[in-house]
Amino acid sequence: MTTILPLASLAALGYATWYLLLCATSPWGRCRRCHGRRYHRTTIGTRRDCHHCDGTGIRVRAGRRLLDYIRTEYRAGHQ
């Protein structure tokens, strides 16, 4: 029991570090709504441009938005 908690914490920290590095090096990811296809099917079966990614198939990762927000707040506080 005493070794499970530190290992779980280490695994979570490792995953968070990996994700932040991924967001820093590759800020764009596939759109979750259309899965990169640039369109999605409606309930009646017709195709529509994805409004989440504006039909591009890619979106900025959530972690990259967080990094940009932190950077903006840091710079605004140190001026």
SEDO-998555 format. One record per residue: x negated, y, z of N, C-alpha, C in turn; residue number from 1; residue in one letter. Coordinates in Angstrom, 3 decimals. Example, Ala and Ser with C-alpha at 12.3 -4.5 7.8 and 13.67 -1.06 7.14 Angstrom:
<atoms>
- n.xx_n.yy_n.zz_ca.xx_ca.yy_ca.zz_c.xx_c.yy_c.zz_resi_resn
- -13.190_-5.690_7.800_-12.300_-4.500_7.800_-13.200_-3.300_7.800_1_a
- -12.850_-2.250_7.080_-13.670_-1.060_7.140_-12.900_0.030_7.870_2_s
</atoms>
This chain:
<atoms>
- n.xx_n.yy_n.zz_ca.xx_ca.yy_ca.zz_c.xx_c.yy_c.zz_resi_resn
- -0.816_-1.194_0.000_0.000_0.000_0.000_-0.854_1.250_0.000_1_m
- -1.949_1.205_0.689_-2.764_2.413_0.784_-3.504_2.716_-0.514_2_t
- -3.688_1.723_-1.380_-4.378_1.990_-2.636_-3.418_2.338_-3.765_3_t
- -2.139_2.071_-3.622_-1.178_2.355_-4.684_-0.939_3.852_-4.829_4_i
- -0.786_4.558_-3.745_-0.516_5.990_-3.804_-1.671_6.770_-4.426_5_l
- -2.924_6.548_-4.025_-4.011_7.271_-4.701_-4.132_6.911_-6.185_6_p
- -3.888_5.660_-6.529_-3.954_5.275_-7.933_-2.832_5.921_-8.744_7_l
- -1.659_6.004_-8.180_-0.540_6.654_-8.866_-0.814_8.150_-9.039_8_a
- -1.377_8.774_-8.013_-1.714_10.190_-8.103_-2.796_10.424_-9.144_9_s
- -3.777_9.557_-9.177_-4.850_9.670_-10.156_-4.324_9.465_-11.574_10_l
- -3.407_8.538_-11.752_-2.814_8.304_-13.072_-2.005_9.520_-13.524_11_a
- -1.238_10.125_-12.630_-0.454_11.311_-12.972_-1.368_12.486_-13.305_12_a
- -2.428_12.660_-12.553_-3.388_13.723_-12.824_-4.088_13.493_-14.164_13_l
- -4.420_12.257_-14.461_-5.051_11.931_-15.737_-4.133_12.204_-16.915_14_g
- -2.860_11.846_-16.773_-1.901_12.104_-17.838_-1.710_13.605_-18.049_15_y
- -1.604_14.373_-16.968_-1.431_15.820_-17.083_-2.643_16.458_-17.752_16_a
- -3.825_15.997_-17.401_-5.048_16.526_-18.020_-5.072_16.202_-19.505_17_t
- -4.734_14.961_-19.857_-4.693_14.561_-21.260_-3.697_15.410_-22.046_18_w
- -2.517_15.659_-21.475_-1.490_16.422_-22.173_-1.914_17.876_-22.359_19_y
- -2.532_18.471_-21.358_-2.994_19.855_-21.494_-4.100_19.964_-22.535_20_l
- -4.986_18.992_-22.597_-6.009_18.997_-23.642_-5.376_18.832_-25.024_21_l
- -4.373_17.981_-25.130_-3.669_17.807_-26.391_-2.996_19.109_-26.817_22_l
- -2.364_19.791_-25.879_-1.690_21.047_-26.196_-2.681_22.139_-26.582_23_c
- -3.857_22.128_-25.979_-4.857_23.131_-26.301_-5.466_22.892_-27.683_24_a
- -5.648_21.638_-28.068_-6.283_21.346_-29.346_-5.285_21.215_-30.487_25_t
- -4.084_20.744_-30.211_-3.078_20.556_-31.245_-1.742_21.095_-30.738_26_s
- -1.490_22.393_-30.903_-0.289_22.993_-30.317_1.009_22.598_-30.999_27_p
- 0.958_22.055_-32.211_2.169_21.716_-32.942_2.489_20.236_-32.812_28_w
- 3.758_19.931_-32.652_4.235_18.549_-32.573_5.489_18.391_-33.413_29_g
- 5.885_17.152_-33.648_7.102_16.906_-34.419_8.324_17.370_-33.647_30_r
- 9.287_17.854_-34.367_10.543_18.295_-33.760_11.270_17.086_-33.192_31_c
- 11.774_17.210_-31.979_12.487_16.100_-31.347_13.871_15.883_-31.935_32_r
- 14.456_16.928_-32.455_15.817_16.823_-32.998_15.831_16.068_-34.336_33_r
- 14.945_16.464_-35.268_14.961_15.858_-36.599_13.824_14.864_-36.809_34_c
- 12.952_14.701_-35.834_11.822_13.772_-35.896_10.895_14.058_-37.074_35_h
- 10.761_15.345_-37.435_9.852_15.741_-38.504_10.420_15.613_-39.900_36_g
- 11.692_15.242_-40.040_12.288_15.067_-41.374_12.777_16.377_-41.969_37_r
- 12.852_17.428_-41.197_13.300_18.765_-41.598_14.820_18.892_-41.709_38_r
- 15.545_17.833_-41.522_17.006_17.889_-41.551_17.541_16.879_-40.545_39_y
- 18.795_16.981_-40.250_19.447_15.985_-39.402_20.834_15.728_-39.974_40_h
- 21.381_14.606_-39.642_22.710_14.246_-40.135_23.764_14.756_-39.163_41_r
- 24.832_15.243_-39.710_25.929_15.719_-38.885_26.857_14.550_-38.568_42_t
- 27.912_14.815_-37.838_28.824_13.750_-37.440_29.590_13.177_-38.625_43_t
- 29.764_13.966_-39.687_30.484_13.440_-40.858_29.515_12.882_-41.904_44_i
- 28.210_12.876_-41.628_27.239_12.225_-42.486_26.518_13.119_-43.474_45_g
- 26.769_14.419_-43.440_26.077_15.316_-44.365_24.743_15.758_-43.767_46_t
- 23.844_16.185_-44.618_22.542_16.677_-44.167_22.617_18.172_-43.886_47_r
- 21.948_18.575_-42.832_21.830_19.993_-42.492_20.393_20.272_-42.108_48_r
- 19.901_21.464_-42.454_18.579_21.854_-41.989_18.583_21.902_-40.469_49_d
- 17.512_21.445_-39.888_17.416_21.429_-38.429_17.286_22.860_-37.919_50_c
- 18.150_23.256_-37.012_18.091_24.616_-36.486_17.115_24.747_-35.324_51_h
- 16.622_23.643_-34.814_15.642_23.712_-33.731_14.271_24.104_-34.259_52_h
- 13.917_23.584_-35.439_12.600_23.879_-36.020_12.710_24.747_-37.266_53_c
- 13.901_25.240_-37.577_14.176_26.045_-38.774_13.796_25.326_-40.061_54_d
- 13.938_24.018_-40.088_13.685_23.243_-41.287_12.222_23.001_-41.599_55_g
- 11.331_23.204_-40.631_9.904_22.975_-40.882_9.464_21.582_-40.461_56_t
- 10.152_20.984_-39.509_9.787_19.659_-39.018_8.801_19.680_-37.871_57_g
- 8.275_20.856_-37.521_7.320_20.957_-36.413_7.758_22.055_-35.452_58_i
- 7.376_21.888_-34.191_7.654_22.882_-33.149_6.452_23.001_-32.247_59_r
- 6.374_24.103_-31.533_5.303_24.295_-30.564_5.589_23.395_-29.369_60_v
- 4.565_22.688_-28.910_4.729_21.800_-27.757_5.079_22.611_-26.512_61_r
- 5.805_21.986_-25.602_6.214_22.662_-24.363_4.996_23.033_-23.519_62_a
- 4.007_22.186_-23.486_2.789_22.481_-22.728_2.036_23.663_-23.290_63_g
- 2.064_23.839_-24.611_1.395_24.985_-25.221_2.124_26.271_-24.857_64_r
- 3.450_26.220_-24.814_4.199_27.408_-24.381_3.857_27.759_-22.949_65_r
- 3.679_26.755_-22.106_3.300_26.992_-20.719_1.905_27.615_-20.635_66_l
- 0.959_27.087_-21.410_-0.387_27.651_-21.416_-0.388_29.098_-21.899_67_l
- 0.383_29.395_-22.933_0.471_30.766_-23.437_1.095_31.698_-22.407_68_d
- 2.106_31.225_-21.694_2.741_32.040_-20.662_1.755_32.341_-19.533_69_y
- 1.020_31.336_-19.088_0.038_31.544_-18.020_-1.037_32.523_-18.474_70_i
- -1.514_32.370_-19.703_-2.548_33.261_-20.231_-2.037_34.701_-20.315_71_r
- -0.792_34.888_-20.769_-0.219_36.223_-20.875_-0.063_36.870_-19.502_72_t
- 0.431_36.110_-18.530_0.594_36.649_-17.184_-0.752_36.989_-16.543_73_e
- -1.744_36.165_-16.779_-3.084_36.404_-16.238_-3.674_37.691_-16.805_74_y
- -3.540_37.839_-18.127_-4.087_39.046_-18.758_-3.322_40.296_-18.364_75_r
- -2.017_40.190_-18.167_-1.221_41.351_-17.764_-1.561_41.774_-16.342_76_a
- -1.939_40.849_-15.504_-2.270_41.182_-14.127_-3.671_41.713_-13.942_77_g
- -4.533_41.535_-14.943_-5.922_41.965_-14.831_-6.252_43.136_-15.754_78_h
- -5.278_43.998_-16.001_-5.547_45.162_-16.858_-5.586_46.420_-16.050_79_q
</atoms>
